[in-house]
Amino acid sequence: MLQVSYIRENRDKVLERLAVRSFKQPELIDQIINLDDDRRKIQTQLDSLLADANSSAKQIGDLMRQGLKDKADELKTQTANSKEQTKELGDKLVAAEKLLEADLLLLPNLPHSSVPKGVGAENNVVVLKHGDCQSLPENALPHWELAAKYDIIDFELGNKIAGAGFPVYKGKGAKLQRALINFFLDSAEKAGYHEIQPPIVVNQDSGYGTGQLPDKEGQMYHIGIDNLYLIPTAEVPITNLYRDVILKEEELPVKNCGYTPCFRREAGSYGAHVRGLNRLHQFDKVELVQVVHPDRSYEILEDMNQYVQSLLQALELPYRVLSLCGGDMGFTSAKTYDMEVWCAAQARWLEVSSVSNFETFQSYRLKLRFRGKEGKPQLAHTLNGSALALPRIVASLLENNQTDKGIKIPKALVPYTKFEWID
């Protein structure tokens, strides 16, 4: 969430950066400033009344000590009226703060100055490509047909048990899933990340802290009776480990990783582009989360970008990296890189990772701070990245590596799968 003090002091800059996102409600900025003016006026009046009340209490005490009880009682009567005004102003202040917060929650993060302006995916910028996007023979199969041919993923059985978007992995398909998870976790450990196994449900405070609520409430599965949410990504519980925490500067950067299943309603998703593993309601993912010093967050974003690329290179997958334009970035992000792999049988690019810097947007909500050398707590920066999401990685591995003999497993995965071919 943006801080109202920053909005007041940088009104024109805020409007300029929101325009990079093609933000549709610029009038909110002046509305927020006006609401904050109202809040400040009420706060000033309340502070004045409280100061008078404190002064009166001191006077009453002095009068009582001097034996002037009648004058003390007269002053008590006057202060009783002030108490009613104080309560009324206190209620007004709470109401004003709620109105202000409601509008602040509608503002997305401000894009970094390097983020390209744009409305949607067509305005994203390809910053690099790696590997050859090979063409397959005409008889090449998409991954959902390969999954049926080798009996490794059963979409119909998943539909029977839970519904569309909940596949059942079988045999070497299940082992490939487990192999990828372990490969990603081991690679993260070698890169200095500390493994966490968090809950896969979170409460409202956690969803609010990382920005899923109220922005993406309709995209999360809600457990109504307990008022809990199935996590859309491990970013939510892992980042919330540090809610209401003040770290020491020397503890930064904090580097955590975690494997979890992820759950997304993906409401309104349909069509050929979501067939098979292209878009699921439940999928596995290894997530990276860092809490860092503000001075280093963009350096670390580039490091995380390079790290995710190293995983794709190890899996021998052709990929490209996109710098997302303002209109295509997530609500909470200040800058995002997407990694897309080439899926040869479908002849299309599929997103497999997003690496994002949120600056202080999450940490302000979380009250996640660190204490610097000067001793004053300040907000940390948070980052996260998928390393990696499994479904589209599996889709591309199956499609790109299909041969007449079967599907060849990349060398980096063989120690984990214990087999070289799916046949």
Helices and strands as residue ranges (DSSP letters): H 4-9, H 11-20, H 27-65, H 69-104, G 121-123, E 125-130, H 143-149, E 153-154, H 155-161, E 168-169, H 172-190, E 194-195, E 201-202, H 204-210, G 217-219, E 222-223, E 228-230, H 235-239, G 240-242, E 246-248, G 249-251, E 254-263, G 272-274, E 282-292, G 294-296, H 297-314, E 319-323, G 326-328, E 335-343, E 348-359, H 361-366, E 369-371, E 377-379, E 381-389, H 390-400, E 407-408, G 411-413, H 414-417, E 421-422
